[in-house]
Amino acid sequence: MIDWMAFLIVFGSALFSAIFVVALYSLGLRFLATPSPRVRRADGSLEPLGPSRDDEDDDVDNVGRPRWATVSAYICFGLSVLAVLVGIFLIIPVLHFW
């Protein structure tokens, strides 16, 4: 006989864990894609984002992402790795040494 309540608990926790890890990782990627703040000119207009590019000029400047965005991205990546490691710890009985 199948214990449906236990099945639903395992299914729900697995679904929640997967959504949690994917959301943390994608939020970290979003933080890494945060652009630099735009500078306002004296007349109130915004500075252009950079020099105009053509098809042959594909060099990318690494200046601009705010420090808070980088730190937040690394925190999100660290939490997602921690969640995966806790899941592995819970699955593998050999690791339950106490």
N, C-alpha and C positions, 0 to 999 in steps of 0.2 A: 504494500500500500504506500502511496506517495504522500509525503507530508507537504501539502500545498503551501502552508504558511511558511515553512522553512524555505521552500523553493522561491516564493515571492520575496522573502527577505534577502536571499542571495541575489536574486535577479535585480531587485531595487538597489542594493548596495553596489553591485557591479556597474549598473547603469549610472548611478550617481558618481561613482569614482571615475569612470571613463569621461563623463561630461566635465568633471572637476579638473582632471589632468589636462584635457584638451583645451579647456577654457583658460587655464593658467598659462599654458604654453603659447596659445594664440595671443593672449594679452601681452605676454613678454615680447612676442614678435611685433605687436603693434607699438609697444613702447620703443623698440629699436627703430621703428620707422617714423618716429616723431621728428618733424622738420624743425629747423632752427627758427626762433622768433624773427619776425620781419621788423626791420628798422624803419621808423617814420622819419621822413624828411622834415625840414623846417616849415614847409607849406602844408604839412599834414598828410601828404601822399606817402605811400609805401615804397620803399626801395625795391627794385627788381630782385627776383630770387637769385640771379647770377647772370653770368654772361650768356648770350644766346649761343646755342649749340647747333652744329651741323651734324650730318651723319658720320663724319670722319672723326670728330672730336668727342670721345667718350670717356675722358678722364673724370673721375668723381672726386669732389672735395670731401674730406672727412671732418670738416669743421662745421659745427652747427647744432648737433643734437644736444639738448640740455642735459646736464649731469643727472638731474632727478629722473629723467627718462631712462638713462642707462642703468642707474641703480635700481629703479623699479623693474626693469626688464630682467636684470640678474636675480632679483628677489623672486620674481615669478618663475624663472627657470629653476632656481634652487628649490622652491616649494613643489614644483611639479616633479623634480627628481626625487625629492623626499617622499612624496606620495607614492611614486612607483616603487621605491625601496621598501616602504612600509607594506605595500601590497605583496611584494615578493616575500618579505619576512612572514606575513600571515599565511601565505600559501605553502611555503616549504617547511614541513614539520622538523627537519633536522636543525633548523635555526632556532627552535624553541628550546634552548638549553637550560632554562631555569624552571 
